[in-house]
Amino acid sequence: MSTRRTRPAPRPPEGTPPRTELARQARAVLADAVRIAHWAAGAPAPGSAAPLATQALERAATALELSPAQVRAGWDRARLAGLIELHGDTARPGWRLRAWDRDDSAVLRGWVALFDAWSLVHAAPEGIEAGAVAEAVEAVPQVLSLLQLSAGPVAVPALLDLLAQRIAELQEERCEVPYGAGRSAAESAPATTGRPAPAPDRGADLDALLLDWALEGLAAVGALTLGKGHATLTPLGNWAVWVKLEQICVAAQSPAGNIEQSAADMLLGCARLTPGPARAEYRAWLAARTVGSAVAELLAVARGEDALLRGLAFEALRVVGAPAEPEVRAVVTHPSLRPYALLWLAEYEGADPDDAQEILSREEATWLWVDTAAAVADHGETGLLVRHLDSAVQGTVPALLDEVRAVGHPRTVQVLVALAAAHPDPALAKAVRRAAFQVHTGGA
């Protein structure tokens, strides 16, 4: 039994609905996306990796009795929420879709992935510089914090003032020349409150337009409601902001004693254990089963869509050792298992774990980096995702983004959106967000 102590989860704000009610609301927000995901999973060649192909769009609209615009929006939401994954021209149900009706945590994680991607769900106004849009996206968390602290409707002018102030602060932190650099010193002087004043020449109309876009985008994903001249966080939005602020890990805490559990439940139960206690749990679980059935069950879990379970399954197979070698060698041709299987075989044949990575091709290493990032995004904490950048073989973020875009991992967009939301460097977050948008739209 592990003696590892875990930090108790902070309590949600008073009045937060129970998780079952939050999950019900999340299911309602994503209802059309779920219908379209089920349709796409059973339809041949539904579309490319970018928007849904025209013929497929028409077929889906007819089959589901939705407008083409509703189908297109639902398709995007299904991809961003992890309900469907594209493998070439084939759409496959994501693990969240399979768990949708029985697993409230999977539903809430899917909705949070959509919440993080609100700026992709709702297109930015045309004719506005990308830099201004990026600044607005970066300033929105401050707006959300005010909405949560207010615990009720907040007037749009107050939100506009905060957005403009936050953008000015961001520009000052970067030592940037504000929009309209030729204005007078009196116009540029900070306000007497000590906060930087918004740049007047940036244009109040521009800030107002960007705020409207942000509020509409957040409303589109179910995070807030808009009234006449005010905005209010929904229970889902309030919960999501709390989760972000507290950096809560929603993964299950490791229980003791997993002998009677299925492979998936056992692996999840061991996810938070340190390596020694985890190996002890694996050995106990394996001892209660025949080797053949245990290996088959672990590989079946590894073939699923949950990247965390895939990695943990191969950790458990390391404990099995030689009896698992034929089965592991047989899955080398499986695209999602190949990097894990190659590393397992290299270590089995005597390679040092630190050197085993060298047997992977650049593409295989990049695919594994994205897969591991997906596991962290689904089950880990914000800091882990940021630190995961250091493990990339590319050495520079631009090179990593170029190769991540090309590798074709089905979770690429979600990983990049989560990384952009988590990274403290605004310039890097902007580059990652741009890469996510390019992958999402099929751009270069």
Buried (B, 14 or more C-beta within 10 A) or exposed (E): EBEEEEEEEEEBEEEBBEBEEBBEBBBEBBEBBBBBBBBBBEBEEBBEBBBBBEEBBEBBBEBBEBEBEBBBBBBBBBBBBBBBBBEEEEBBBBBBBBBBEEBBBBBBBBBBBBBBBBBBBBEBEEEBEEEBBBBBBBBBBBBBBBBBEBEEBBEBEBBBBBBBBBBBBBBBEEEEEBBEEEEEEEEBEEEEEEBBBBBBBBBEEBBBBBBBBBBBBBBBBBBBBBEEEBBBBBBBBBBBBBBBEEEBBBBEEBBEEBEEBEBBBBBBBBBBBEEEBBBBBBEEBBEEBEBEEBBEBBBEBBEBBBBBBBBBBBBBBBBBEEBBBEBBBEBBEEEBBBBBBBBBBBBBEEBEEEEBBEBBEEEBBBBBBBBBBBBBBBBBBBEBBBEBBEEBBBEEBEEBBBBBBEBBBBBBBBBBBBBBBBBEEBEBBBBBBBBBBBBBBEEE
